Amino acid sequence: MGKKPNIVYFVADQMRCDSMAHMGNPAAITPNLDVAAEEGVSFANAYCQNPVCVPSRCSFLTGLYPHTTGHRTIHYLQNPGEPNFLRTMKENGYEVIWVGRNDVIPADRSKEEFCDRYYDGFKEGNQKSAVAVPKPPKPKKEITEAQKEAMKIPGYYSFFTGKVDLEQASGPDAYFGGYDWSCIAQAMEYLEEKSKEPEGKPFFLYITLMYPHPPYMCEDPWFSMIDRKKLVPRRPGAQKLDGKPSMLKEIARKQNLSAWGEENFDEMRAVYLAMVSRFDHQYGMVTDKLKECGMYDDTSIFVFSDHGDYTGDYDIAEKVQNCFEDPVTNVPLIIKPAKQFPVKPRVTKALVELVDLTETVCDMTGVRTEYVQFGKSLLPVLAGEENHREAVFCEGGRIHGERWAMELGHGPESHYWPRLDTQAQEGPEHTKAVMVRVGDLKYVYRLYEKDELYNLALDPQELDNRIDDPAYANEVLEMKLKIMEHLVATGDIVPDRRDLRM
């Protein structure tokens, strides 16, 4: 192959696929991502492999499924020596620059083996000209009477903040709201520096931002840009739906948002779209810098998210660790390839997974992983092919007795308490489960309670669980077999070494 392309991963946290204008959302304002879809390919049916951050990131940064290496909790990050694609790229001649979120390597370990530079937006002064981000105050240990009363009011567990002025903000708002701006400043400074080394190494720039992860908060102009009248209807409350898993129903009950009111839900959803619009703007800043520096045509850009967000659907804010509705599993994925690769710009309906990113970059760069991984290159889809995977998978949950996988540590004053308290129960709630989608059918196998089946063509909001419908009996059996084949084929990998036995 000719000159190796530069690679940019531009990663959102908790962004759902239907939050972009070109995906049909009339209230969304995402001009830069829409242009990316006109220059590259946007995937309408891209799925993450776990609906929370750490397992998903450990998956897409390896090309392995969460179960392959046991990543099913946010408290269990990578072991020393575990496969990691950033390390692979660095060892194969790429200058790897890691900017922003981690959620992969334990905080007490150095990032040196994975990248040439690591910029954490949380830390002040770790890169000149970066925006200073103040540290948040330590959480209070005792719950006040005022807090106890506030917890009873619908909306307490909504994660909603609303409009902020970052110039005047302090504490957690300044910390959270300023993080991504710091990351973008660091990334752009690197690109400016790199443009002065035209004969240097190709780069892998991994930019992983905070937005649109809750709390739902944004500053102007993005806050005021979203037309609340254009919001599409949200999905009905989980507690009113038969056939939904106990995890979803219990979190909906504890978050206590059913009586919050549609105006409040609409404001939450509008602010979320404002956060997405700010993410879009920051993506535009990076692409403009690439063009200014003469590197855009030689760079393959991947825009995606680790997982999605319910944003009020089913009366739930934030996410759920072992449920698989499209708001949390169907993620944005846009690929603008370097000019050397053939591309048919469009929105494709091909079924794809985030594990496919690793093999796609391998195909683009000629780099091979030193371990077996399970991705499938998307280059044929970029060139116009519409058939990619017959089935896509997502997984989550734990088995009874795995206390260390409950993610304990948040009291009722925490906005995360409804989910984490439910995960700590030993009933069916924190069910270990696997989702498979084939065509328009989505099947969820649950270890401790009734399975789920949805026909997305007839029921796009996933309201009617058809698992007991005899008309789908054959399809359910076929999808059970696909899950079995998937788990057998990807259950583990053998390290490439021969240890001394005696």
Buried (B, 14 or more C-beta within 10 A) or exposed (E): EEEBBBBBBBBBBBBBBBBBBBBEBEBBBBBBBBBBBEBBBBBBBBBBBBBBBBBBBBBBBBBBBBBBBBBBBBEBBBEEEBBBBBBBBBEBEBBBBBBBBBBBBEEEEEBEBBBBBBBBBBBEEBBEEBBEBBEBEEEEEEEEEEBEEEBEEBBBBBBBBBBBEBEEBEEBBBBBBBBBBBBBBBBBBBBEEBBEEEEEBBBBBBBBBBBBBBBBBBBEEBBEBBEEEEBEEBBBBBBEBEBBBBBBBBBBBBBBBBEBEEEBBBBBBBBBBBBBBBBBBBBBBBBEBBEEBEBBEBBBBBBBBBBBBBBBBBBBBBBBBBBBBBBBBBBBBBBBBBEBBEBEBBBBEBBBBBBBBBBBBBBBBEBEBEBBBBBBBBBBBBEEEEEBBEBBBBBBBBEEEBEEBBBEEBBBBBBBBBBBBBBBEEEBBBBBBBBBBBEEBBBBBBBBBBBBBBBBEEBEBBBBBBBEEEEBEEBBEBBBEBBEEBBEEBEEBEEEEEEEEE
